[in-house]
């Protein structure tokens, strides 16, 4: 089992991410990194300062890296450009880490048993 991919830190580097906008409300997407202020660009849309947004606008919740989009882009793929300030760690990311650690612990236990059976390891 390969190591799950988690968001790396790319402080201050320009990033581009493809996102599929949900076909049904709420029309929001999550960036992999926290964006720096006023760095988020979505082709064809203008950043708004509050919710709800107009048809040609989007809103960024900077502390959660969440973009709220208008219904007009529902179901579309968007290329979002922004300057990243560091990783966002969400609950599902933590669960992936815990699950992977359980797999590793099981493999280590199996290896110990296998080596002990060959006389090469004291369990």
N, C-alpha and C positions, 0 to 999 in steps of 0.2 A: 504494500500500500504506500503510494507516494505521499510525502508530506503535503497537507493541504496548503494552498496558497493564501497567505494573509497579506494585508496591505502593508507595503513597506513605507518608510518615511521618505518623502521627497521634499523636504522643507525648501520653500522658495523656488521650486522648479515648476515650469509650465507643464500642465498635464492636459491630456485629451482623453475623454472617455465616451464610449458609445453606450447609450441607454435606450431601452424600450419603454416608452411612456405607456402606462396602463390604459386599456381600452375603456375602462369604467372608472368613475370617480372613487377615491380622490386621485387626481392626476399629479402624483408626486414621484420623484426619483431620489435616490440617495447617492451622493458622491462618495468615493472611496477615501477621500481626504477632506479635512477641514479646509475650506477655501479662504484665502485672504480676502479682506474686504474689497468689494467692487472689482474683483478679478474674474467673475464668472461671465462667460459669454455663451449664449445660445443663439445659433443662426436664426434670423428672422424674428427674434423676440428682444424686448428691451426689459432690463431689470426694473422692477417696481419696488417701492419703499414699504408697502404693506399689503396685507390680504384683505379682501379678495382682489385678484388682479383682473385687468381688462384682457380682451381677446389676443392682443399682441404683446402681452407682458408676462413676466415670471417673477416669483418672489423667492429669495434665498433666506433660509433660516441658518445663519452662519454657525451657530453653536452646535448644530446637529448635522450639518452638511446635507440638508434637505432642500430640494427645489420643488416649489409648487408651480404647476404649469396650467395654462388655459385648456379648456376642453377642445379647442381647435386643433391641438397637437395629439389628441388621444390616439393611441395605437401606432404612433409613428416612432421611428428610430431617430434619436437626436445625438449629435456629436457636441458634447459640452467641453469647453475649454476653460481652464482656471489655473490659478497659482495655488498649489497645495501647501498647507502649513503643518501637516502631520496626520497621522492615522486616526481614524474613527474606530473605536472598539465598541461593537454592538453585542447584545446578549447572544445572538446566534453565533457570532464569532467565538465567544467564550465557550459555548457548548461544543463547537467543532474542535476546539483545543482539548477540552475534557475528553471527548470521545476518542480523539487520536491518542491521548496519553493512556487511556484504557487499553487500546489496541497494543501500544508499545509495551505496557506492563504485562499483558498476556503473552506477547512474544518473548519477552525476557524470561518469564516463568517457564515457558516451554523450552527455551535454550538451556536454562539451568538444569531442568530435568533430563534433557538429552545429554548434556555433558556429565551429569552425575551418573547416568546409566553407563557411560563409557569410562567412568572412573576418573574423569578429568576435572571435576568440580565438586566441591563439598556444598551441598544445599543447606 
